Amino acid sequence: MADQAISVPQQLGHCRNCAKEVAESAIACPGCGLAPQAGDKFCWHCGGATQTGQIVCMKCGRSPSGLAAADSKSKVAAGLLAIFLGWLGVHKFYLGFTKAGVIMLVVSVLGWAVTGGLGPVAMGVIGLIEGIIYLTKPDEDFRSTYLVRKKEWF
């Protein structure tokens, strides 16, 4: 029993470039080799054809991007929160990464108490780096990386 691996089921969608079925966490589509969320030709949910800027898929009635309205977080807000309040992990909470936010907050508070300021400085540097990364990523890459695949760190 100890040798058996536990597998977590993958959420599947359709590549927005070629409509091939692909795992939500995939970095590249096995059909076309592009980032599955980077295109706008097909609906993520049903694979139906879409047009640039289309808000609702005419085939399934859902958002073609695969993002719910609640998941549409602003990269500018996340970047500015990371730069100015990153030492508290506020940007992590904003993006829905509660565990990472708590880690940054605890390291800052305990690091300040124990080391006299080293913890908040370290978390501030991480926040600054992440803020710059958020702000310099193209919008689709930001959505794909942090909102769809839910990458918590850098």
C-alpha positions in Angstrom: 0.0 0.0 0.0 2.8 2.4 0.7 4.1 2.0 -2.9 0.8 3.2 -4.4 0.7 6.8 -5.6 -2.3 8.9 -5.0 -3.4 10.6 -8.2 -5.3 13.9 -8.2 -7.8 14.2 -11.0 -7.0 16.9 -13.6 -9.5 19.4 -14.7 -9.8 19.3 -18.4 -10.6 22.1 -20.9 -10.0 22.9 -24.5 -7.0 24.7 -26.0 -8.1 28.2 -27.0 -5.8 27.9 -30.0 -6.7 24.5 -31.6 -9.6 23.2 -29.4 -7.7 20.0 -28.4 -8.6 18.8 -24.9 -5.9 19.7 -22.4 -5.4 19.6 -18.6 -6.1 22.9 -16.8 -2.5 22.9 -15.4 -0.8 22.3 -18.8 1.8 24.8 -19.8 1.7 23.9 -23.5 -1.0 22.3 -25.5 0.0 18.8 -26.8 -1.8 19.6 -30.1 -0.4 23.0 -31.1 2.4 23.6 -28.6 1.1 27.0 -27.6 -0.1 28.1 -24.1 -3.7 26.7 -23.9 -5.1 29.9 -22.5 -3.2 32.3 -24.8 -5.5 32.1 -27.8 -9.1 33.2 -28.4 -10.3 31.0 -31.3 -12.1 28.4 -29.2 -14.0 28.1 -25.9 -12.1 26.6 -23.0 -15.2 24.7 -21.8 -16.7 23.2 -24.9 -14.2 23.8 -27.7 -16.7 25.8 -29.7 -15.4 28.5 -32.1 -15.3 32.0 -30.7 -14.3 35.4 -31.9 -11.8 37.9 -30.4 -13.3 39.7 -27.5 -16.3 37.4 -27.2 -17.7 37.5 -23.7 -20.0 34.5 -23.8 -19.6 31.3 -25.9 -22.6 30.9 -28.2 -22.4 27.0 -27.9 -22.3 26.6 -24.1 -23.1 30.0 -22.7 -20.0 30.2 -20.5 -17.0 32.5 -20.5 -14.8 31.3 -23.3 -11.6 32.0 -21.3 -12.5 29.5 -18.6 -12.3 32.2 -15.9 -15.3 33.0 -13.8 -16.0 36.7 -13.1 -14.7 36.3 -9.6 -11.4 35.0 -10.9 -10.9 38.1 -13.0 -8.4 39.8 -10.7 -6.5 42.9 -11.9 -2.8 42.3 -12.6 -2.2 46.0 -11.9 -3.9 45.8 -8.5 -2.0 42.6 -7.6 1.3 44.2 -8.7 0.8 47.4 -6.7 -0.3 45.5 -3.7 2.8 43.3 -4.0 5.1 46.3 -4.3 3.7 48.4 -1.5 2.2 45.8 0.9 4.0 42.7 -0.2 5.8 42.3 3.1 2.4 41.6 4.6 1.4 39.1 1.8 -1.6 41.3 0.9 -1.2 40.5 -2.8 -1.4 36.8 -2.0 -4.7 37.2 -0.2 -6.0 39.3 -3.1 -5.2 36.5 -5.6 -6.8 33.9 -3.4 -3.5 32.3 -2.2 -4.4 32.3 1.5 -1.7 29.8 2.6 1.0 31.8 0.9 -0.4 35.1 2.4 -0.4 33.6 5.9 3.2 32.4 5.4 4.4 35.9 4.3 2.4 37.6 7.2 3.8 35.2 9.8 7.4 35.4 8.6 7.1 39.2 8.6 5.6 39.4 12.1 7.8 36.7 13.7 10.8 37.9 11.8 10.4 41.4 13.0 10.0 40.2 16.6 12.9 37.7 16.6 15.4 39.3 14.3 14.5 43.0 14.6 13.4 43.5 11.1 14.9 40.9 8.8 11.6 39.0 8.2 9.7 42.0 6.8 12.7 43.1 4.7 12.9 39.6 3.2 9.2 39.4 2.5 9.3 43.0 1.1 12.0 42.0 -1.4 9.9 38.9 -2.4 6.8 41.2 -2.7 8.7 43.7 -4.8 10.0 41.0 -7.2 6.5 39.5 -7.5 5.0 42.9 -8.1 7.4 43.6 -11.0 6.7 40.2 -12.4 3.0 40.7 -12.3 3.1 44.1 -13.9 5.5 43.1 -16.7 3.6 39.9 -17.7 1.2 40.2 -20.6 -2.4 40.0 -19.5 -3.1 36.5 -20.8 0.1 35.1 -19.3 -0.9 36.7 -15.9 -4.4 35.1 -16.1 -3.0 31.8 -17.2 -0.2 31.6 -14.7 -1.9 33.0 -11.5 -5.6 32.7 -12.0 -6.0 29.5 -14.0 -3.0 27.4 -13.0 -2.9 29.1 -9.6 0.9 29.4 -9.3 1.5 30.9 -5.8 5.2 31.9 -5.8 7.1 33.9 -8.4 
